Structure formats: C-alpha cells, structure tokens
Amino acid sequence: MAEEFPIPEAFSVRTEQHGESAVVVPTGELDLATAPALEDALGRAFEGGSARVVLDLRELEFIDSSGLRTLLTARRRADESEAQFSLVAGHRGLERTLEIAGVHKVFDWTPAEELA
C-alpha cells in the first residue's frame, strides 16, 4: 500500500493590527518560492509606522534557509528603522530548526497570549 503524504497548504500571509503592533502571520511553507511574499508583508509593516512588528509563526508548517534569511533580514530592517521586532513561537519542529541554525537566540520572543 502506498503511503499518503498530505499536500501542503498554499502559502499566504496576512497582517493584523493589535494595538500598537502590526502582527504578520504567514501560513503554510516558507521557502524560496514564498519568502518574497513574506518579505513584502514585513516591509509594508515596517513602513506603516507601527512601533512594533510581530511575526507570528504559529501557522507556519515549514521553513527552509530562504525563510531563515527572511527572518534575519527583517530583524536587520527593524534595527535600521528603530522598530521593535519579535517572533511568536511556532510548533516544536520549527523552533528546533531555528535552534539548529543558531538563530533562535538572535530574536526577541513575544508570548502568544499577548496577541489574544
């Protein structure tokens, strides 16, 4: 019997306003093909004048090196624009990827409860 593998959900990204924070929420797989869409959304969030930009990773299923580069670029952009930038933790596998890549400690983290 052939194994069945779930087809990944299409990638999308949305931005929500939570008080003074622009919360960017990517859904699906963040890879070479989808990273530009997240970069655009983050760029609009930084340019929109929010005091804080939060990247919520809870709906992200996968991240590759292109996605990691996107996160690091966003952190640099936040430093340049003097905006606060933080991440909301995703599933354990995603967190492990960030730890193995050595970038987990580079970011500030926001508890998910703060967005409720």
PyMOL commands that set and color helices and strands:
alter all, ss='L'
color gray80, all
select helices_A, chain A and resi 35-47+65-81+92-100+104-106+112-115
alter helices_A, ss='H'
color red, helices_A
select strands_A, chain A and resi 12-18+21-30+52-56+60-63+84-88+108-109
alter strands_A, ss='S'
color yellow, strands_A
deselect
rebuild
show_as cartoon
